[in-house]
Amino acid sequence: MSFLISKNRMSFQADDKAKSRKLTSSTQEVIGRGTSHVLDEVTYDAADKIHHVTFQFRAYFPALASSDLPSHFSVRINDGFAEPCTHTLRDYCVLGSAHVSCNEPITKIEFAVSAKADKHFTLPAGSAIHYGAQPNESTPTDGAIASPPAIATRFDGLPHTLDAAVIHPEHPDVLMGFKGDAIHYQSIASEAVHTTTGSIAATFPEVTGTVKYAFRSSQKGVNSDGDSIYWQLYIYNTNLDYFRYEWAGGAIDNYTFLATANHSWKDYTAQGEGWQLVFKDDSGVQKVDAAGNTGNFQPYGPGTSLYPTLPNTAPVTAVVNDQVNNRVIAMIGDTMYSLTGSPSNTVTETWTYG
């Protein structure tokens, strides 16, 4: 639409690209079951460069019950696919709409009604359908599609929502992520895959059930870089049976089985080495033993003083004590959180992984 203004005169010119029509039927018509019938069509000139149209209608069918109404109404653009309208159906009346779009200029919109697959649709005499088609843009201008955010590449290849994670007993730079039967080996320094994915069944054949959490234990000294190294690895299943192994040297997956027993009181969702940190789900409330091996589990997350920016709507499922970088890494879903220990108890960095 436009206004024309000149000296002592103003005129209004309607936008003739908007269409509004009332269709009526003076006689009864029957549309065969399983077929569609074009009621009317709207045409535009390609030079109009119309790409988006809001289409709406209201149909009145006198004395027609809901069970006798048609299957649906639809619109078809440029002889392409027919798009069903969104409907509200009541006795006698149908209220519907559709939003149609096309990369090419829209030159034709067909408005059609479809009978049910198993029943003819009888259009009563005196029916009336009022529809409107409103283009909702001016002549389009060119532009580029915005680039999406970069795909996360940190710890690429490590599955989300791990069952457990632990740092290798004698390789402080290697994180072992447990998911199902797989063991994923990742470098903490490069955040890339360290070596080929292994198998729990092959590496730890004594483990039964589903792995719940794991941690390394029994420090035996430091390596040539001054990083702590350990003797043993504990793996707990969901029954809280533990399986204790000692790394036997050589290959990264070479372990000796030592013992198994049950620790029913250690119902944790994740535990880091040296008890830094320990997480549990207490009847749906996520808690942490921030001091380590005290049994004093306190709620954490928003509204608390313990890790107030660490989400608490889902459990921490894996945690490792990264002593090389002096941090604790906690994992929830597809996100890693770098945590400090006591007494600061804060989240220092967050990133999406995998």
Summary of the structure (lengths in Angstrom):
residues: 354
radius of gyration: 33.8
end to end distance: 52.8
largest distance: 101.3
contacts: 1001
relative contact order: 0.11
helix: 4%
strand: 50%
